[in-house]
Amino acid sequence: MFRTFEIIASSLKMALQELWKNKLRTFLSLFGVTIGIFCIIGVMATLNSLEKNIQNEIKSFGTNTIYLDKWDYSQGRGGPNFPWWKYVKRPLPQFSEIKEIKTRTPTASHAAFKIHTQDNVEYADNVLSGVILYGFSEEFGEIQPLTVSSGRFFSTSEFEQGSNVCLIGNEIAEQLFINAERALGKQVVARGKKMTVIGIIKKQGNQILGGWQFDQSLVMPYKFARTIMNERNASPLILVQGQDNIPSSALKNELIGTMRAIHKLKPTEEDDFALNDVNDWSNAFSSAFSGINLGGGIIGGISLIVGLFGVANIMFVTVKERTSQIGLKKALGAKNRIILTEFLLEASFLCFIGGLAGLFLVFILTKILSGVLNFPIFISVGNMIFAVIICFVIGILAGIIPASKAAKMDPVAAIRSK
């Protein structure tokens, strides 16, 4: 064990001496490794952070949740081949269907109705345009929890009676009242109707996918919202959440039968509704990011190949410069595997130095992108471990041939080479 540590210490010392003695040569040789690690880990860190943010946003749409709509979200709403007339003729989701869905679908735990539009909101002499007006039924809070930073959420009686109360987003509160806390208890006006602010929704920040933009919204009970909105033009939607431990696919299959029964469709008629599974969105993004990660890995891999040849070159030069030392060591009893191990460790250490430089550049990149994109970019522990493993693998591959050459030297010929 002591001998092993002695070999490692000796190899690290020689590698550091090589770095210090031949700075330019070492820099040029390790530049490929640095750029390779920068490309691979930089792409992975950026994409992993972006994917994590997107997946968190998708989770905000509700876990194990189906969005029942006339539109199929996977089809989009454009393009020359989009069957627009097929979808536009479909019936809109109805609030009255909520009760039947819960009765006919045993795997459903919660069902909620949503409508929304955009319009002005007024307070005193202040007017904000383009505010999103949401109307939700009672169980929406079970499917998509709304965190209230100040005040309170709607009560059951307020949902049932359609009371003229509302929650407002943090951004709207600050723009209308300067200090968000001042909004509580005040009355705002939307579409000619007064509403009392009972809560401030916790700030969400930027949303990559759009999603529920609660920062710029005003939320009210559905029964009150329908008095100020034309439901047909308010994008009605039904959200259905499955029971715990019930896969969304099972919920979706049951909902198909439920909706066909509610719409009284014949066996030969095709569905006139769409069931959009939140899990499908998550899987689609995961597949897309896997492909992008692969592309970034290939680009970084090319740089690492260049770096591999650079490190191999410096190791060949190092072996040539130390030929007499190698001969002397072998003459004193050093075995071939000791010489081989020393040079492999030195090559791996050199690659590790290049990798650290690459990780440092990635760290700078994460700080820049975090500010520009306004969401955190981070280097995960897994990415750092992956970078270290790559460095040691590249070091072994780069050093194996020169190290083997050094290990097989004849000690007499090596000593005389000087």
Residue pairs with C-beta under 8 A, 6 or more apart in sequence:
7 338
7 341
7 342
7 345
8 345
10 342
11 341
11 342
11 343
11 345
11 346
11 349
12 345
12 346
12 349
14 342
14 346
15 345
15 346
15 349
15 350
15 353
18 26
18 314
18 318
18 346
18 350
19 26
19 350
19 353
22 314
25 314
25 317
26 314
26 350
28 310
29 307
29 310
29 311
29 313
29 314
29 350
30 307
30 310
30 311
30 350
30 351
30 353
30 354
30 357
31 307
31 310
31 354
32 303
32 304
32 305
32 306
32 307
32 308
32 309
32 310
32 311
32 354
33 304
33 307
33 308
33 310
33 311
33 351
33 354
33 355
33 358
33 391
33 394
34 307
34 354
34 355
34 357
34 358
34 361
35 303
35 306
35 307
35 358
36 300
36 301
36 302
36 303
36 304
36 305
36 306
36 307
36 358
36 390
36 394
37 300
37 304
37 354
37 355
37 357
37 358
37 359
37 362
37 387
37 390
37 391
38 300
38 358
38 361
38 362
38 365
39 296
39 299
39 300
39 303
40 296
40 297
40 300
40 301
40 304
40 387
40 390
41 300
41 358
41 359
41 362
41 379
41 383
41 384
41 386
41 387
42 296
42 361
42 362
42 365
43 292
43 293
43 296
43 297
43 299
43 300
44 293
44 296
44 297
44 383
44 386
45 362
45 365
45 366
45 377
45 378
45 379
45 380
45 383
46 365
46 366
46 369
46 377
47 289
47 292
47 293
47 296
48 380
48 383
49 366
49 375
49 376
49 377
49 378
50 208
50 289
50 377
51 285
51 286
51 289
53 208
53 375
53 376
54 208
54 209
54 285
55 282
55 285
55 286
57 207
57 208
57 209
57 211
58 209
58 278
58 281
58 282
58 285
59 282
60 144
60 211
60 212
61 67
61 144
61 211
61 212
61 278
61 281
62 143
62 144
62 239
62 241
62 278
63 241
63 278
64 241
64 242
64 246
64 247
64 248
64 251
64 278
64 279
65 143
65 239
65 240
65 241
65 242
65 248
65 277
65 278
66 239
66 240
66 241
66 242
66 248
66 251
66 252
66 255
66 275
66 276
66 277
66 278
67 73
67 237
67 238
67 239
67 275
67 276
67 277
67 278
68 93
68 101
68 237
68 238
68 239
68 240
68 255
68 259
68 273
68 274
68 275
68 276
69 93
69 237
69 238
69 273
69 274
69 276
70 87
70 88
70 90
70 91
70 92
70 93
70 272
70 273
70 274
71 77
71 87
71 274
72 87
72 274
72 276
73 274
73 276
73 281
74 276
74 280
74 284
75 82
75 83
75 87
76 82
77 84
77 87
87 274
90 272
90 273
91 263
91 272
91 273
92 231
92 232
92 236
93 113
93 236
93 237
93 238
93 273
94 236
95 113
95 137
95 222
95 226
95 236
97 238
97 259
97 262
98 111
98 112
98 113
98 137
98 238
100 258
100 262
101 108
101 111
101 238
101 240
101 255
101 258
101 259
101 262
102 108
102 111
104 257
104 258
104 261
104 262
105 240
105 251
105 254
105 255
105 258
106 254
107 242
107 243
107 246
107 250
107 251
107 254
108 240
108 241
108 242
108 243
108 251
108 254
108 255
109 142
109 241
109 242
109 243
109 244
110 139
110 142
110 143
110 239
110 240
110 241
111 139
111 238
111 239
111 240
111 241
112 136
112 137
112 138
112 139
112 140
112 142
112 143
112 238
112 239
113 136
113 137
113 140
113 222
113 236
113 237
113 238
113 239
114 134
114 135
114 136
114 137
114 140
114 222
114 235
114 236
114 237
114 238
114 239
115 134
115 135
115 222
115 225
115 226
115 229
115 231
115 234
115 235
115 236
115 237
116 132
116 133
116 134
116 135
116 234
116 235
117 132
117 133
117 229
117 233
117 234
117 235
118 130
118 131
118 132
118 133
119 129
119 131
119 133
119 190
119 191
120 127
120 128
120 129
120 130
120 131
120 190
121 127
121 128
121 131
121 133
121 172
121 176
121 188
121 189
121 190
121 218
122 128
122 188
122 189
122 190
123 176
123 177
123 186
123 187
123 188
123 189
126 175
126 176
128 172
128 175
128 176
130 216
131 172
131 190
131 216
131 217
131 218
132 213
132 216
132 217
132 218
133 190
133 191
133 217
133 218
133 220
133 225
133 228
133 229
134 217
134 218
134 219
134 220
134 225
135 219
135 220
135 221
135 222
135 224
135 225
135 226
135 229
135 234
136 219
136 220
136 221
136 222
136 225
137 159
137 221
137 222
138 154
138 156
138 159
138 160
138 221
140 146
140 239
141 153
141 154
142 241
143 239
143 241
144 212
144 239
146 153
146 167
146 201
146 214
146 219
147 201
147 202
148 167
148 199
148 200
148 201
148 202
149 170
149 180
149 200
149 201
149 202
149 203
150 180
150 181
150 184
150 199
150 200
151 167
151 184
151 197
151 198
151 199
151 200
152 198
152 199
153 167
153 199
154 163
154 165
154 167
154 198
154 221
157 163
158 165
158 221
159 221
159 222
159 223
160 223
161 223
162 221
162 222
162 223
162 224
162 226
162 227
163 221
163 224
164 193
164 194
164 195
164 196
164 220
164 224
165 195
165 196
165 197
165 198
165 220
165 221
165 224
166 188
166 195
166 196
166 197
166 198
166 218
166 219
166 220
167 197
167 198
167 199
167 200
167 201
167 218
167 219
167 220
168 176
168 183
168 188
168 197
168 199
168 200
168 201
168 217
168 218
168 219
169 200
169 201
169 203
169 213
169 214
169 215
169 216
169 217
169 218
170 180
170 200
170 201
170 202
170 203
170 204
170 215
171 203
171 215
171 216
172 215
172 216
172 217
172 218
173 180
173 183
173 197
173 200
174 180
176 183
176 188
177 183
177 186
180 200
181 200
183 197
183 200
184 197
184 198
184 199
184 200
185 196
185 197
185 198
186 196
186 197
187 194
187 195
187 196
187 197
188 194
188 195
188 197
188 218
189 195
190 218
190 228
191 228
191 229
192 228
193 224
193 227
193 228
195 218
195 220
195 224
201 214
201 215
201 217
201 219
203 215
204 213
204 214
204 215
205 215
205 374
205 375
206 374
206 375
207 213
208 375
225 234
240 251
240 255
242 248
242 250
242 251
248 277
248 278
248 279
249 277
252 275
252 277
255 275
256 271
256 275
259 271
259 273
259 275
260 271
263 272
263 273
265 271
265 272
304 390
304 394
307 351
307 354
307 394
307 398
308 394
308 397
308 398
309 398
310 398
311 347
311 350
311 351
311 354
311 394
311 395
311 398
311 399
312 347
312 398
312 399
312 401
312 402
314 350
315 343
315 346
315 347
315 350
315 398
315 399
315 402
315 403
316 401
316 402
316 405
318 343
318 346
318 402
319 326
319 343
319 402
319 403
319 405
319 406
322 406
323 409
323 414
323 417
323 418
324 414
324 415
324 417
324 418
326 339
326 406
326 409
326 411
326 414
327 409
327 410
327 411
327 412
327 413
327 414
327 415
327 416
327 417
328 411
328 414
328 415
329 338
329 339
330 339
330 409
330 411
330 414
331 411
331 412
331 415
336 407
336 408
337 407
339 403
339 406
339 407
339 409
340 403
340 404
340 406
340 407
342 403
343 399
343 402
343 403
343 406
343 407
344 395
344 396
344 399
344 400
344 403
346 399
347 395
347 396
347 398
347 399
347 402
347 403
348 391
348 392
348 395
348 396
348 399
349 395
350 395
351 391
351 392
351 394
351 395
351 398
352 388
352 391
352 392
352 395
354 391
355 387
355 388
355 390
355 391
358 387
359 379
359 384
359 387
362 379
363 379
365 377
366 377
366 378
366 379
369 377
370 376
370 377
